[in-house]
Amino acid sequence: MKKLDSLTLHQVMRLSNVLLLAGVALLLLSGAVAEGKTALALIVVLCILAIILVIAGLVLAYGYLRCPYCGESLCLNGRIPTRLPRYCPQCGKPLDETDR
């Protein structure tokens, strides 16, 4: 696997979204399993894994979604963007697919 520093902004965004969605899906799965008479330990493990995935996605987004020129975070007002802006909100330089 590539090191995180070598990923482009779009790849970091995709990876962060995959981790977040996988965590939410796992949390929903644990809720569906809770309906049956499954062991409580399995439900707890699924919930813990879901929380870990969501936290990993958030940390990845807040840590690596930054302008390659000025270093400003692209997570505006504490939220993860649904798509990357064309220009950095801080310095105004264009953000390309090849930016690292």
N, C-alpha and C positions, 0 to 999 in steps of 0.2 A: 504494500500500500504506500501511496505517496505520503511524504511528510506534509503536515498541514501548512507549512510556510510556502510550499511549492504549488498549492492550489490557487486557482483564480477565484475572484470574488463570486462568480456565478457557480463554481463548483462548491464553494463554502456554503453558499445560499442553499443549493440543492441538498447537500449533506445535512445541513441544519434542519431543513424542512422534513427530510426523511426521518431523522431521529425524533423530531417532535411528533410527526404523524404516527410513527411506529409506537411511541410511548402512549399516545392517546388510544390507538387501536388496542394495545395490550391492556390498558386500563378498562376499556369497554369489554374486552374479552374476560377480564377478571370479574366484571360485574355480571356477565352472562353466566359464568361458571358458578357464581354465588347463588344463582337461582336453584341449582341442583343440590344434591346432598354430597358435594365434593368436600374433601378434607380442607379444613381451615388453613392449613399450612400452605397448600397450593395457591389459594387465593392471596395470601399474604405475600408469597414469593412473586406472583404475577404483578401485584401492586407495587412492590419494591422495585422490580425490574422496569416497570412503566415509569416510575418516578425518576429512576436513574437515567433512562433514555431522554425524558423531557428535560431534565437538568443538563445533560450533556449537549443537547441541541441548543439550549439557551446560552450556555457557556461558550459554545463554538460560535454562535452568532455574535454575541457581545464581544468576544475576544478577537475574532478574525474578520468580521465585516467592517473594515476600516479603509479609508481612502489611502491609496498607495503613495500619495504625494504629501499630504499634511498629517495623516494618521488619525484624523477625526472619525469617530464612530458613525456608521451609516444607519444605526438603529436610532431613529429620531424619536425624541420624547419617550425613551424607554420601551419602544415597541420594535419588534422585528419587522422590517418591510416585507411586503408580499412580492415586490420586485425591486430590483436595484435601480436607483436613479441614473439618468444619463450623465449627470454632472454632480460633483461633490457639493453638498449643501454649504460647506464651510469655505473652501478655496475656489470653487467654480470650475475646476479642471475636469475634462471628460473622463469618464470611467469606461474603459473598453473591456472586451472579453479577455484580452491578453494581460490585463492588469493583475498584479500579484500583491 
